[in-house]
């Protein structure tokens, strides 16, 4: 079901600048699968960041793709690699992904799709977490919303809260594993309607039992990215 935010994002779809450099005339996108149906992602692979990174790199190479992409509303087995996603009481773990991941080379530049203010930023330095994270606050037609950029470079945190980031401005880069939560280099891009009191962090993965709330509060990132149509 559409919400006022979704309607506004769709209405303004022609003004978004590419979040990552991408030329649909020559660049290829590969849809990545991180669910349990992907039997190549063994426990040995996902728990070793070097092997996990090599897996992603090989998949992109085999497909001749510049980026791998996907993951919104995907139930992922890979989160078993970190207790960040486990419930403290041993209950239901978090496994449903709320953003879109763009997998590529470390150092890949990230630009603002529309102008926005730096809401907050943080180094979420736990194994399996976001690592360096930036959140921007935007307004369209009087409606406020946020975009989150996870797994970026530590050098990108040399910013200040309240700083304005212009549309098209390069403000972040895909981080190396030691600064991105120990993942293969990629960007986690997420749209958030109500961020509540969170600063520098917001759940990018939720429990299946919380699916309805979070998917409404975090609509499909492709509303802004508009990249899925180019998947090979």
Phi, psi and omega per residue, in radians:
X1 nan 2.343 3.136
X2 -1.249 2.571 3.051
X3 -2.031 2.899 3.082
X4 -0.943 -0.690 3.128
X5 -1.127 -0.792 3.130
X6 -1.040 -0.752 3.136
X7 -1.066 -0.715 3.138
X8 -1.211 -0.718 3.117
X9 -1.102 -0.718 3.106
X10 -1.165 -0.706 -3.128
X11 -1.080 -0.581 -3.061
X12 -1.783 0.335 -2.993
X13 -1.091 -0.366 -3.086
X14 -1.402 -0.130 -3.063
X15 -1.770 -0.081 -3.045
X16 -1.338 2.332 3.084
X17 -1.507 2.545 -3.139
X18 -1.002 2.268 3.132
X19 -1.206 -0.588 3.047
X20 -2.241 2.671 3.122
X21 -1.061 2.200 -3.121
X22 -2.731 2.202 3.106
X23 -1.998 1.816 -3.082
X24 -1.083 -0.275 3.118
X25 -1.288 -0.484 -3.079
X26 -2.319 -0.368 -3.115
X27 -1.566 2.497 3.126
X28 -1.936 2.569 3.093
X29 -2.030 2.367 3.111
X30 -1.966 2.211 3.066
X31 -1.285 2.169 -3.107
X32 -1.735 2.571 -3.105
X33 -2.152 2.015 3.136
X34 -2.060 0.523 3.074
X35 -1.622 3.059 -3.135
X36 -1.188 -0.240 3.110
X37 -1.248 -0.289 3.091
X38 -1.512 1.651 -3.044
X39 -1.280 -0.203 3.080
X40 -1.275 -0.396 3.135
X41 -1.510 1.350 3.137
X42 -1.343 2.905 3.088
X43 -0.992 -0.686 3.141
X44 -1.077 -0.669 -3.118
X45 -1.272 -0.898 -3.010
X46 -1.235 -0.348 -3.132
X47 -1.633 -0.020 3.094
X48 -2.097 1.888 -3.020
X49 -1.080 -0.528 3.107
X50 -1.201 -0.774 3.111
X51 -1.191 -0.675 3.121
X52 -1.109 -0.770 3.125
X53 -1.126 -0.714 3.122
X54 -1.111 -0.656 3.107
X55 -1.065 -0.853 -3.123
X56 -1.086 -0.801 -3.134
X57 -1.042 -0.717 -3.123
X58 -1.195 -0.670 3.108
X59 -1.076 -0.752 3.134
X60 -1.159 -0.731 3.140
X61 -1.104 -0.803 -3.123
X62 -1.068 -0.585 -3.109
X63 -1.576 -0.116 -3.062
X64 1.097 0.603 -3.043
X65 -1.801 2.506 3.072
X66 -1.322 -0.656 -3.138
X67 -2.387 2.696 2.846
X68 -1.750 2.627 -3.073
X69 -2.609 2.723 3.048
X70 2.429 -2.919 2.998
X71 1.847 -0.195 -3.106
X72 -1.163 2.263 -3.134
X73 1.075 0.417 -3.140
X74 -1.588 2.317 3.072
X75 -1.501 1.948 -2.938
X76 -1.920 2.328 3.076
X77 -1.405 -0.341 -3.036
X78 -1.152 -0.302 -3.110
X79 -1.300 -0.094 3.045
X80 -1.207 -0.191 -3.117
X81 -1.272 -0.226 -3.053
X82 -2.452 2.445 3.098
X83 -1.355 -0.023 3.033
X84 -0.991 -0.530 -3.045
X85 -1.714 0.061 3.124
X86 -1.540 2.633 3.073
X87 -1.373 2.377 -3.128
X88 -1.004 -0.532 -3.102
X89 -1.607 0.144 -3.136
X90 1.398 0.196 -3.135
X91 -1.429 -2.637 -3.057
X92 -1.092 2.174 3.118
X93 -1.390 2.856 3.072
X94 -1.527 2.267 -3.100
X95 -2.479 -0.190 -3.071
X96 -1.615 2.087 -3.048
X97 -1.406 2.370 -3.015
X98 -1.916 -0.015 3.124
X99 -2.158 -3.040 2.968
X100 -1.931 2.314 3.059
X101 -1.716 2.385 3.027
X102 -2.064 1.951 -3.058
X103 -1.671 2.285 -3.126
X104 -2.935 -2.726 -3.066
X105 -1.442 2.502 3.026
X106 -1.017 2.459 -3.123
X107 1.620 -0.152 3.095
X108 -0.964 2.224 -3.106
X109 -1.264 2.588 3.132
X110 -2.140 2.249 -3.106
X111 -2.081 2.725 3.136
X112 -1.323 2.219 3.140
X113 -1.220 -0.557 3.006
X114 -2.520 2.884 3.138
X115 -1.113 2.610 3.123
X116 -2.923 2.889 -3.139
X117 -1.759 2.475 3.053
X118 -1.153 1.926 3.103
X119 -1.329 -0.822 -3.094
X120 -2.992 2.908 3.089
X121 -2.726 2.767 -3.054
X122 -2.902 2.631 2.995
X123 -1.703 1.691 3.131
X124 -1.444 1.381 -2.914
X125 -1.582 1.180 2.999
X126 -2.222 2.588 3.141
X127 -1.032 2.103 3.138
X128 1.627 -0.121 -3.137
X129 -1.475 -2.957 -3.105
X130 -1.235 -0.416 -2.925
X131 1.169 -2.483 3.138
X132 -1.158 2.295 -2.988
X133 -2.419 2.412 3.086
X134 -2.247 2.402 3.078
X135 -2.142 2.235 3.096
X136 -1.880 2.538 3.056
X137 -1.838 2.259 -3.126
X138 -2.166 2.868 2.977
X139 -2.398 2.312 3.023
X140 -2.304 2.163 3.123
X141 0.909 0.672 3.085
X142 1.405 0.008 3.137
X143 -1.795 2.197 -3.131
X144 -1.585 2.514 3.036
X145 -2.739 3.039 -3.034
X146 -2.251 2.648 2.952
X147 -2.148 2.392 -3.111
X148 -1.969 2.409 -3.126
X149 -2.176 1.819 -3.093
X150 -1.844 2.705 3.096
X151 1.272 0.574 3.134
X152 -1.596 -3.034 -3.064
X153 -1.477 2.550 3.118
X154 -1.048 -0.585 -3.126
X155 -1.114 -0.373 -3.128
X156 -1.284 -0.213 -3.132
X157 -1.469 0.137 3.057
X158 -1.442 1.005 -3.111
X159 -2.267 3.102 3.106
X160 -2.271 2.549 3.077
X161 -1.104 2.397 -3.107
X162 1.604 -0.204 3.116
X163 -1.134 2.414 -3.132
X164 -1.583 2.305 3.089
X165 -1.918 2.100 -3.104
X166 -1.332 2.674 2.971
X167 -0.955 2.395 -3.125
X168 1.392 -0.142 -3.094
X169 -1.281 2.237 3.059
X170 -1.346 2.085 -3.054
X171 -2.287 -0.057 -3.127
X172 -2.693 3.005 -3.113
X173 -2.597 2.624 3.058
X174 -1.020 2.267 -3.110
X175 -1.508 2.760 3.001
X176 -1.297 2.779 -3.100
X177 -0.915 -0.648 -3.078
X178 -1.196 -0.267 -3.118
X179 -2.071 -0.035 -3.063
X180 -2.012 0.374 3.141
X181 1.529 0.237 3.116
X182 1.152 0.885 3.036
X183 -2.083 2.809 2.919
X184 -1.001 2.545 -3.106
X185 -0.948 2.242 3.083
X186 -2.962 2.964 3.043
X187 -1.984 2.274 2.957
X188 -1.707 1.994 -3.130
X189 -1.954 2.242 -3.044
X190 -2.477 2.451 3.028
X191 -1.752 2.349 -3.114
X192 -2.273 2.228 3.114
X193 -1.430 -0.984 -3.130
X194 -2.048 1.915 -3.071
X195 -1.534 -0.116 -3.129
X196 0.997 -2.250 -3.083
X197 -1.800 0.224 -3.104
X198 -1.252 2.507 3.089
X199 -2.389 2.170 3.123
X200 1.219 0.155 -3.072
X201 -2.881 2.593 3.008
X202 -2.853 2.492 -3.113
X203 -0.931 2.198 3.051
X204 -1.781 -0.069 -3.133
X205 -2.500 2.378 -3.141
X206 -2.261 2.968 3.037
X207 -1.289 2.599 3.111
X208 -1.037 -0.565 -3.133
X209 -1.203 -0.295 3.115
X210 -1.805 0.206 -3.033
X211 -0.957 -0.826 -3.050
X212 -1.042 -0.822 -3.122
X213 -1.112 -0.868 -3.015
X214 -1.259 -0.635 3.121
X215 -1.214 -0.462 3.045
X216 -1.296 -0.719 -3.112
X217 -1.335 -0.362 -3.119
X218 -2.215 1.432 -3.095
X219 -1.169 2.940 -3.078
X220 -0.938 2.076 3.136
X221 -1.058 -0.350 -3.138
X222 -1.211 -0.190 3.003
X223 -1.017 -0.577 3.095
X224 -1.745 -0.783 -3.075
X225 -1.113 -0.773 -3.111
X226 0.907 0.783 -3.109
X227 -1.912 -0.409 -3.030
X228 -1.041 -0.467 -3.130
X229 -1.164 -0.245 -3.101
X230 -1.778 0.101 3.135
X231 -1.113 2.364 -3.138
X232 -1.365 nan nan
